[in-house]
Amino acid sequence: MLYLTHSAANEKRRGTVAALVAVTITLLLGIVAITLDGGLLQDNKRRVQNAADGAALAAATVIYQNYPSIESSGVADPGGYASDAAKANATANGYPYTRADTTVDVRIPPTTGPFTGRIGYAEVVITYKQPRYFSTIWGSSATPVVARAVAHGFWGGTGDGCIVLDPTVKDALDSSGNGSTTITGGGRFIVDSNNSEAARVTGGGKLKADEFRITGQSPGWTGPLDGNKITGAPPTPDPLAYLPAPAVPANGTMTKTTLAGAKTYYLTPGRFTNLPNFNNGDTVILQQGGIYYIDGGGLTCTGATIMMDPPLPTTGVMIYNQPSGTQQSQGLNLSGGSVTLSPLVSGPYAGIIFWQDRTSPVSLSLSGQGGFNIDGTFYAANALMQVTGQGLNVIGSQYISRTLSLSGGGTTLINYTNKNTARRRLVRLEE
């Protein structure tokens, strides 16, 4: 009797142990399955995200290449080439859209997120159905791995009305006199100097913009700045450093006529050397549609009328200055008179009205007496730009120079717009 009781107890104990072992093994296998399949899931998540990033950038690159026509037509992806590039890139990275376990959804423009409906953006969502391996003990359905990316490709304005590039000098931005200079259109004032007095306003005048971003701090400026002020900002690199200078073109032509003592000069695009000084009473007409390459001698106009042919903007002009020395006469010197100019509207130099050799230190001098109406970017990366105003003048849409001096008693407007300024070009991930 005792023997039978002991045997039954042993049998019961062995049954309990076997059940516990079975449960434990199942749990251990589950943990192993989760660990192994979870690791594969994380690895595939990284791979799918990389593929989505690459596909979005591939689409953005095509958008970038075709941006001028996209911008003018309003068609986000003409011919579907950007979408095709995204799918080809996803395929090359191991996620072909034709495979049953993979979906590559390309949305141009995006349909979700902060860039919904915006031209120039591409959204890519890749879904990969990861099969179960060890975790089939929990179920047989595939586990979806989803990754999303948004990239941007465009040519557009920088958003900066003035960029002062000198990295260290005091008073890199120097405004004096009792007049005012205002950046319209939301353009910012950027001052890259890290000096504690990088910007200065004196003489009772006013300097106004939506925002001033100054690299220097403590405090970074002296005098009144009318707008939101940010100091200690990282310096902004020259946004046109990527752009090659124009090649020297064939010679342009200049025809001079005189009527009742008044001289009229008609110029066609091309290369010019040693232009005459244009003076009060002279009229200078620039034919639209090309680059005026000044190869030594500078451009000096004192009281002259400068205009385009046709008078209203169509294709615009750009003046490129290649000084042959460091004398002020080798620079751009516009004083008084009536000046009405607009920049090129197409091509790599769209939005630029004046460009001086980016290594030249020869300063630019513009002195409006109430007759200046100039659009476009003035670009002199290694020079001082001096702007003086009396009366009301519109002098450009953007300044990019090493240092900047503003003075006079008038009102000077810098009418910033994305379309009438030099084009920054980029392809980048946004999300």
C-alpha positions in Angstrom: 0.0 0.0 0.0 2.8 2.3 0.8 4.6 1.4 -2.4 1.6 2.1 -4.5 1.1 5.5 -2.9 4.7 6.4 -3.4 4.6 5.4 -7.1 1.4 7.5 -7.7 3.1 10.5 -6.1 6.1 10.1 -8.4 4.0 9.8 -11.4 2.1 12.9 -10.5 5.4 14.8 -9.9 6.8 13.6 -13.2 3.6 14.8 -15.0 3.8 18.2 -13.3 7.5 18.6 -14.3 6.8 17.5 -17.9 4.1 20.2 -18.1 6.3 22.8 -16.6 9.1 21.8 -19.0 6.7 22.0 -21.9 5.5 25.4 -20.9 9.0 26.7 -20.2 10.3 25.4 -23.5 7.4 27.1 -25.3 8.1 30.4 -23.5 11.9 30.0 -24.2 11.1 29.3 -27.9 8.8 32.3 -28.0 11.5 34.6 -26.5 14.0 33.2 -29.0 11.5 33.7 -31.8 10.8 37.3 -30.7 14.5 38.0 -30.3 15.5 36.6 -33.7 12.5 37.8 -35.7 12.5 41.1 -33.8 16.1 41.6 -34.8 15.3 40.9 -38.4 12.4 43.3 -38.1 14.7 46.1 -36.9 17.3 45.3 -39.5 14.7 45.4 -42.3 13.2 48.6 -40.9 16.6 50.3 -41.3 17.0 48.8 -44.8 13.5 49.9 -45.9 14.0 53.4 -44.5 17.3 53.7 -46.3 15.5 52.6 -49.5 12.7 55.1 -49.0 15.3 57.9 -48.4 17.2 57.0 -51.5 14.0 56.8 -53.6 12.7 60.2 -52.4 16.1 61.8 -53.2 16.1 60.2 -56.7 12.7 61.7 -57.3 13.9 65.1 -56.0 16.9 65.0 -58.2 14.7 64.7 -61.3 12.5 67.5 -59.9 15.6 69.6 -59.5 16.7 69.0 -63.0 13.3 70.0 -64.4 12.5 72.7 -61.9 12.2 75.7 -64.2 9.6 74.0 -66.4 7.8 72.6 -63.3 7.7 76.1 -61.7 6.4 77.7 -64.9 3.8 75.0 -65.7 2.7 74.1 -62.2 2.8 70.4 -63.2 4.5 68.6 -60.3 6.0 65.7 -62.3 5.8 66.2 -66.0 5.9 62.8 -67.8 6.1 61.0 -64.5 9.9 60.8 -64.7 10.5 61.7 -61.0 8.1 58.9 -60.0 9.9 56.4 -62.3 13.3 57.4 -60.8 12.0 56.8 -57.3 10.7 53.3 -58.2 13.9 52.4 -60.1 16.0 53.5 -57.1 13.9 51.4 -54.7 14.3 48.4 -57.0 18.1 48.9 -57.1 18.1 49.0 -53.3 16.3 45.6 -53.1 12.7 46.7 -52.9 11.2 46.3 -56.4 7.6 47.6 -56.7 6.7 44.7 -58.9 7.3 42.1 -56.2 4.3 40.8 -54.3 5.8 41.4 -50.9 6.7 45.0 -51.6 4.7 48.2 -52.3 6.4 51.4 -53.4 4.0 54.4 -53.2 5.4 57.6 -54.8 3.4 60.7 -54.2 4.4 63.9 -56.1 3.5 66.2 -54.6 3.1 64.7 -51.1 -0.4 63.8 -49.8 0.5 63.7 -46.1 2.6 65.8 -43.7 3.6 69.5 -43.7 4.5 69.5 -47.4 1.2 68.3 -48.6 0.4 69.6 -52.1 3.6 71.6 -52.5 5.4 71.7 -55.8 9.0 70.5 -55.7 8.5 67.8 -53.0 8.4 64.0 -53.4 7.0 61.6 -50.8 7.8 57.9 -50.9 6.3 55.2 -48.7 7.7 51.7 -49.0 5.9 48.8 -47.4 7.7 45.4 -47.1 5.9 42.3 -45.9 8.4 40.5 -43.8 7.7 36.8 -43.5 7.7 35.1 -40.1 10.4 32.6 -39.3 10.8 31.4 -35.7 7.7 33.4 -34.7 5.4 31.3 -36.7 4.5 29.7 -33.4 2.5 32.9 -32.8 1.0 33.2 -36.2 1.6 32.8 -39.9 0.7 36.3 -41.4 3.6 38.5 -42.6 4.7 41.5 -40.6 4.5 44.8 -42.5 7.6 47.1 -42.3 6.7 50.6 -43.4 9.1 53.6 -44.1 8.3 57.1 -45.3 10.6 59.8 -46.7 10.0 63.3 -48.2 12.7 65.0 -50.3 12.8 68.5 -51.9 14.4 69.5 -55.2 14.3 73.1 -56.3 15.8 76.3 -57.6 14.6 79.2 -55.5 15.4 82.2 -53.5 17.3 82.1 -50.2 14.8 84.1 -48.3 17.5 86.6 -47.4 17.3 90.2 -48.6 20.9 90.9 -47.6 23.8 88.6 -46.8 27.0 90.2 -45.5 29.7 87.5 -45.8 32.8 88.9 -43.9 33.4 86.5 -41.0 35.1 88.7 -38.5 35.1 92.4 -39.2 33.5 95.1 -37.0 30.6 97.0 -38.6 30.3 94.5 -41.5 26.8 96.0 -41.9 27.1 99.8 -41.4 24.0 102.0 -41.7 24.4 105.8 -41.3 22.5 108.9 -42.2 18.9 109.8 -41.3 17.2 107.9 -44.1 15.8 104.4 -44.0 16.4 101.1 -45.7 13.7 98.5 -45.7 13.7 94.9 -47.0 10.2 94.1 -48.2 8.7 90.7 -49.0 9.9 89.0 -45.8 13.6 88.9 -46.7 16.0 88.6 -43.8 19.2 90.6 -43.0 22.1 88.1 -42.5 25.4 89.2 -41.0 28.1 86.5 -40.8 30.6 88.4 -38.8 31.3 87.0 -35.3 32.4 90.4 -34.0 30.5 91.6 -31.0 29.7 94.8 -33.0 29.0 93.1 -36.3 26.2 95.6 -37.3 25.9 99.3 -36.6 23.1 101.8 -37.1 23.9 105.5 -36.5 22.7 109.0 -37.5 19.0 108.6 -36.6 18.2 106.5 -39.6 16.2 103.2 -39.7 17.1 99.7 -40.8 14.1 97.5 -41.1 13.5 93.8 -41.9 11.3 91.0 -40.6 14.4 89.4 -39.1 18.1 90.1 -38.5 20.4 87.0 -38.0 23.8 88.0 -36.7 26.6 85.6 -35.9 28.2 87.9 -33.4 26.8 88.3 -30.0 27.2 90.3 -26.7 25.3 92.1 -28.2 26.2 91.7 -31.8 25.0 95.1 -32.9 24.8 98.8 -31.9 22.0 101.2 -32.6 18.4 100.5 -33.5 17.4 97.5 -35.7 13.7 97.4 -36.5 12.8 93.7 -36.6 13.3 90.4 -34.8 16.9 90.0 -33.8 18.8 86.7 -33.5 22.4 86.7 -32.4 24.9 83.8 -32.2 23.3 82.5 -35.4 25.5 80.1 -37.5 27.1 82.0 -40.5 25.3 81.6 -43.8 27.7 80.4 -46.6 27.7 82.2 -49.9 24.6 80.7 -51.6 26.0 81.3 -55.0 29.4 79.7 -54.4 28.3 76.7 -56.5 27.6 78.9 -59.6 30.4 79.2 -62.2 31.2 82.7 -63.6 29.9 83.2 -67.1 32.3 82.4 -69.9 33.7 85.4 -71.9 31.2 85.9 -74.7 31.8 87.4 -78.2 32.0 91.1 -78.3 28.8 93.1 -77.9 28.0 96.1 -80.0 27.5 99.8 -79.0 25.9 102.2 -81.4 26.0 105.9 -80.5 23.7 108.6 -81.9 23.6 112.3 -81.1 20.5 114.5 -81.4 20.5 118.1 -80.3 23.6 117.4 -78.2 22.0 114.5 -76.4 23.8 111.1 -76.7 22.0 107.8 -77.0 24.0 104.6 -76.6 22.4 101.3 -77.8 24.2 98.2 -76.5 23.7 94.5 -77.4 24.8 91.7 -75.1 28.4 90.6 -75.2 31.9 91.6 -74.1 32.9 95.2 -73.6 36.2 96.8 -72.7 36.8 100.4 -71.5 33.2 101.7 -71.8 32.9 105.4 -71.8 31.6 107.2 -68.7 27.9 108.0 -69.2 26.9 111.4 -68.0 23.9 113.6 -67.3 21.8 113.8 -70.5 23.0 110.6 -71.9 20.6 107.6 -72.5 22.0 104.1 -72.3 19.8 101.3 -73.7 20.5 97.7 -73.0 18.9 95.1 -75.3 17.3 92.4 -73.2 18.1 88.7 -73.3 21.8 88.4 -72.4 24.9 89.1 -70.4 26.9 92.3 -70.6 30.4 91.2 -69.8 32.6 94.2 -68.8 36.1 93.1 -69.2 38.1 95.9 -67.6 37.2 99.6 -67.2 34.1 99.2 -65.1 30.8 100.9 -65.6 30.3 104.5 -64.5 27.1 106.4 -65.0 26.6 109.9 -63.5 23.1 111.3 -64.0 22.5 109.2 -67.1 19.3 107.4 -68.0 19.7 103.6 -68.2 16.9 101.5 -69.5 16.2 98.2 -71.3 14.8 97.5 -74.8 12.0 96.7 -74.7 11.3 99.0 -71.7 9.1 96.5 -69.9 10.8 93.4 -68.5 10.7 90.4 -70.8 13.9 88.4 -70.7 16.0 90.8 -68.6 19.7 91.4 -68.5 22.8 90.7 -66.3 25.9 92.8 -66.0 29.1 90.9 -65.2 32.1 93.0 -64.1 35.7 91.6 -64.5 37.9 94.4 -63.1 41.4 94.7 -64.6 42.7 96.4 -61.4 41.7 97.6 -58.0 40.9 101.2 -58.7 37.4 102.4 -57.9 36.9 103.2 -61.6 37.1 99.5 -62.3 33.8 98.9 -60.4 30.2 99.7 -60.7 29.5 103.4 -60.1 25.9 104.5 -60.6 25.0 108.0 -59.4 21.7 109.8 -59.9 19.8 109.8 -63.1 17.1 107.3 -64.0 17.9 103.6 -63.9 15.3 100.9 -64.7 16.7 97.4 -64.9 15.4 93.8 -64.4 17.4 90.6 -64.1 17.5 87.6 -66.5 14.4 85.5 -66.0 15.8 82.1 -67.2 19.0 80.1 -67.3 21.6 79.5 -64.6 21.9 83.3 -63.9 18.2 84.0 -63.5 17.5 86.6 -60.9 21.0 88.2 -61.0 21.2 91.8 -62.2 24.9 92.5 -61.3 27.7 90.1 -60.6 31.3 91.2 -59.9 34.2 88.7 -60.1 33.8 87.0 -56.7 37.6 87.5 -55.9 37.7 91.2 -56.7 37.8 93.7 -53.8 36.7 96.7 -55.9 33.7 98.3 -54.2 30.3 98.9 -55.8 28.7 102.3 -55.4 25.1 103.0 -56.0 23.6 106.4 -55.3 20.0 106.9 -56.1 18.5 110.3 -56.2 14.9 109.2 -56.5 15.1 107.7 -60.0 16.3 104.1 -59.4 14.0 101.2 -60.0 16.2 98.1 -60.1 15.2 94.4 -59.5 17.5 91.5 -59.0 20.5 90.3 -57.0 23.7 92.4 -56.6 26.5 89.9 -56.0 30.0 91.0 -55.0 31.3 88.3 -52.7 34.7 89.9 -51.9 33.8 93.6 -52.0 32.2 96.5 -50.1 28.8 97.5 -51.5 27.9 101.1 -50.8 24.3 102.2 -51.2 23.2 105.8 -50.8 19.7 107.1 -51.2 17.9 110.4 -51.5 14.2 110.4 -52.3 12.5 107.1 -52.9 14.5 104.4 -54.7 14.1 100.7 -55.3 17.6 99.4 -55.4 17.7 95.7 -56.1 15.9 92.7 -54.6 18.9 91.2 -52.8 22.5 92.1 -51.8 25.3 89.5 -51.4 28.6 91.2 -50.5 31.5 91.0 -48.2 30.5 94.1 -46.4 27.6 96.6 -46.8 27.4 100.3 -46.2 24.0 102.1 -46.3 23.6 105.9 -46.0 21.7 108.9 -47.2 18.6 110.7 -46.2 16.0 109.1 -48.5 14.0 105.9 -48.5 15.7 102.8 -50.0 13.6 99.7 -50.7 15.1 96.3 -51.3 12.2 94.5 -52.8 12.9 90.8 -52.0 11.1 88.2 -54.0 12.0 84.5 -54.7 11.5 85.0 -58.4 13.6 88.2 -58.9 16.6 87.0 -56.9 19.5 84.6 -57.6 18.5 81.0 -57.4 19.8 78.7 -54.7 19.8 75.1 -55.9 19.5 72.1 -53.6 18.3 68.5 -53.3 17.7 67.4 -49.7 15.7 65.2 -47.4 13.0 67.0 -45.5 11.4 64.2 -43.6 
